[in-house]
Amino acid sequence: MFTIAILGRPNVGKSTLFNCIAGKQLAIVDDTPGVTRDWRETEVFFYDRQVMLMDTAGLEEEFDDSIKGRMRRQTEEALSRADAVIFVIDGRTGLTPLDTFYAQWLRKQKKPVILAVNKCENEKAAMAGLAEAYSLGFGEPIPVSAAHGHGIHDLYLSMLPHMPAIAEPEIEDDNEFIDIKNIDDLEGDETFDFAALVPDDIDERPLKIAIVGRPNAGKSTLVNALLKDNRVMVGPEAGITRDAIAIDWIYKDRKIKLVDTAGLRRKTKVQDKIEKLAVEDTMRAIRLAQIVVMLVEPETMFEKQDQQIADHVLNEGRALIIALNKWDLADDKKKTLDLLQYKLDTGLAQVKELPVVTISALNGKNLEGLMDAILTTYATWTKRISTSKMNRWLAARESQNPAPLVGGRSNRLKYMTQINIRPPTFALWVARAGELPDTYKRYIVNALRADFDLKGVPVRLLVRASRNPFDE
């Protein structure tokens, strides 16, 4: 896919422009220089042309292993993958020596460069910056205001000769893709087949995997190890990752969108504005994901913050895998696993038998085992059960353990069908829906897990009141 990288020195408005072209708030934006550290990319429609748009870290004159030096290397890597560049300068500040230095560097890359002079909402204030921009040698500069959406069409027209032909848009959030208008109309319909509503290309779409956890759990290290590439910045400093970085990848012929996220700390400790934005970005990544891999460490595994993250993932209906990272550092491995299992059983009682995989991201150990667990869990999360099979099962379960009586009368289970996947969702019609105890609902859900092999994923049950045929 044709790729456009947005480059420029720190704080000229690259991320604001990225969000403006993408049409949504994807990158974290703040007045603090150096907010963006890794380059991130997303498929967007730049008007009628589908492109891959890259937001990059600010170009820095640092060549060591400091954070700024690593940011510069990330930007160079992004540029090597780009087909064209939008080079952004600040119209209010005017041309700086750093702008001139990197303009000379960009000319050597032999790639199309469109020069955008940002913060030009006030033409008089930006006039000097626009005039100076001609000296960079990239042709006519395009005055824009990324914050206000001005000049974006002119950028598009300048980039148009380099871009590919028109293509159809891709659905970003396809988790809730089944929309049954009136569930109660399904009662008693043995011909209803949920599987017929599922799109034929469902398994051809990219599998969206989000890597989450507390700061310094090894999320970015795991992403790099899976990709076998230094795609995202890593280091001993906590909180290096700020934006949720989505990366397209292919594993064993399966398309995957892998998302590295910022570390999640307890709300009481999150005071910094940028960190708050990073947390919001991570929560959005969880909502759009299908599989969430939560990294925990042997020394501090599944403490309160880990449990809160896991609760949020499961409440969103996402499939959750616990990856016990830095496994090579665990002293008593059996004791560690037993303790983790105890914490999962007591802390996340709503989903039994969550998959647990031991890995070492730094040493690349058992990453194939992790990917196997992801693919297996995805298959469970998208499992479909026919209506006829479901109701034979319901009759057998009711005969073994009938619902509690209501006023001395039977509360019959009338009919059951699957109404969605991602996660598996079922509708159950009973004679008196309001009188069905929560304990019996849990019995039905646990029986579904056991009999249809739905272990380790959220299962949703909607209880409906059965229609009385004499109401007419």
C-alpha positions, 0 to 999 in steps of 0.5 A: 500500500502507498505509504505517506510519512509525516516528518518534521522537528518536534512540536510542529504539529505532526500528530495533529496533522496525522489525526486531521487526515485520518479523520479521528483522534489516533495519535496523542497530541500535546504542546509538550515536545517529544510526545510521539516516540514510536512511529505509528501507522494507520490505513486511511482514505485521504479523500478518495485514495487509500493510503498508509499514513505514518506519524513519526517522532520529531527529528532530533540531532541525537545519535546516541542510545538516549531516548531522543537518539532512539526516537531519531532511529525510529523516524529513519526506519519509518522513512525507509518504508515510506513512498512519499513524505509530508515535511512539516514546519511551523509557520509561526516560528518560521524556518529554523536551522534544524528545519534546514538541516533535515530538509537537506537530509530529506533531499538525499532520500530521493522520495517525493516531499510535500512541504506543509507550513503548519499553524497558518490559521492567521495568515499575517502571522505566518506570512514570514514562515511561508516566504522562508519555506521556499528556500528549502527547495521543495517547491511551493509550500502548502499553508495548513492549519492541522488544528482547524482542518485548513489546507488539507485539500491542497495537501491532497492535490499536491500528493495526488500524482503520487497516490494509488487508485481508489479503493473500498474502505476497511471496517475498523471495528467489526466485532459487533457485526451482527445486528438482529433487530428484534431478538424476541421474534426468534423465539421458537424459530428452529429454522434460524441459523446464526451461522448464515448471518456471519460474513463469508470472509470473516476469517480472512480479515486481520486478527486484531491482537492488543498487547497490554499490561503495566509499565515495563512488563515487556510489551514492546519487547514482545512485539519486536520479538514476534515481528523479529524487528526493532519496530517499536522503541524499548529500553529500561525506562518505564513508560516509553510507549505512549501511543497505541502502535498498530502494526500489520503482520502475517503469521503462518499465512494469517493476517494480523494487526498487532497493537503495542500499547502504553503501560496501565497504572492505577488511576490514582497514580496517573496525574500527567496529561500525556499519560492520561491520553496514553491510557485512553488510547490503550482503552480504545485499543482494547475495545477494537481488539479481538484477542488481548494478551496481558503481560504479567511478571513472576515477581508482581503477577496479578496484583490489583492493577493486573486484575483491573485490566483483566476485568476491563478486557473481559467486560468488553467481551474480548478474549484474554490470554495471560502471558507470564513474561520473564519466565526465565527469572522465576525461581520456583516455577511450579509454585509461581504457576500455582499461585497465578492460577489461584489468583485467576480463580479467585480474582476473575471468577466470571471466566474460568480456565483463562489460557496462561502461557509462559514466555520470555520476550527478551530471549524469544522463548515460547513465542510460538506457543503464545501464538498457538494459544491466540489462534486456539482462543480466537477459534473458541471466541468465534464458535457457532452452534446450531439452533437445533443442537442448542435446544436438544442440549437445553432439554437435556440440561433442564431434565437434569437440573430444572429451574427453581419453581415459582409459586409452586409452578414450573419455570420452564426453559422454552427455547434457546439460540445463539445470536452472536459471536465475539464473544459467544452470545445466547438468548434463552426464553423462559416462562418467567424471565424475572424469576430466574435466579442468578445462580441458575443463569450461572449454571447455564453459562458454566454448562455451555462452557463445559459442553461446547468447549467455550472455556477461557472466553466470555460468554453472554446470556440474555434471558427473555420472557417467553410469549404467552400464546393466550395473550392474544 
